Amino acid sequence: MHNFQFLQHIDGREVRGRQAIAEQLMEVEEYLLIVKNQIQTIRNLYKEK
Protein backbone atom coordinates (compact mmCIF):
# COMPACT_ATOMS: atom_id res chain seq x y z
CA MET A 1 0.00 0.00 0.00
CA HIS A 2 2.85 2.34 0.82
CA ASN A 3 4.22 1.89 -2.70
CA PHE A 4 1.01 3.14 -4.28
CA GLN A 5 0.88 6.17 -2.00
CA PHE A 6 4.51 6.89 -2.87
CA LEU A 7 3.74 6.69 -6.60
CA GLN A 8 1.17 9.47 -6.32
CA HIS A 9 3.94 11.95 -5.54
CA ILE A 10 6.16 11.07 -8.53
CA ASP A 11 6.03 13.23 -11.65
CA GLY A 12 5.63 10.71 -14.47
CA ARG A 13 6.30 13.38 -17.10
CA GLU A 14 10.02 13.31 -16.35
CA VAL A 15 12.35 10.45 -17.27
CA ARG A 16 13.52 10.04 -13.67
CA GLY A 17 9.91 9.94 -12.53
CA ARG A 18 9.00 7.25 -15.05
CA GLN A 19 12.04 5.21 -14.01
CA ALA A 20 11.04 5.50 -10.35
CA ILE A 21 7.49 4.42 -11.17
CA ALA A 22 8.76 1.45 -13.20
CA GLU A 23 11.04 0.35 -10.36
CA GLN A 24 8.23 0.58 -7.82
CA LEU A 25 5.87 -1.38 -10.06
CA MET A 26 8.48 -4.11 -10.54
CA GLU A 27 8.85 -4.33 -6.76
CA VAL A 28 5.07 -4.61 -6.35
CA GLU A 29 5.02 -7.34 -8.99
CA GLU A 30 7.67 -9.29 -7.07
CA TYR A 31 5.63 -9.04 -3.85
CA LEU A 32 2.50 -10.19 -5.67
CA LEU A 33 4.33 -13.22 -7.04
CA ILE A 34 5.50 -14.09 -3.53
CA VAL A 35 1.93 -13.87 -2.23
CA LYS A 36 0.66 -15.91 -5.18
CA ASN A 37 3.19 -18.66 -4.43
CA GLN A 38 2.27 -18.64 -0.75
CA ILE A 39 -1.42 -18.99 -1.61
CA GLN A 40 -0.64 -21.88 -3.92
CA THR A 41 1.40 -23.59 -1.19
CA ILE A 42 -1.49 -23.24 1.25
CA ARG A 43 -3.94 -24.63 -1.33
CA ASN A 44 -1.67 -27.61 -1.90
CA LEU A 45 -1.52 -28.28 1.83
CA TYR A 46 -5.32 -28.41 2.02
CA LYS A 47 -5.52 -30.66 -1.04
CA GLU A 48 -3.22 -33.19 0.65
CA LYS A 49 -5.57 -33.57 3.62
ABEGO torsion letter per residue (X at the ends): XAAAAAAAABBAABAAAAAAAAAAAAAAAAAAAAAAAAAAAAAAAAAAX
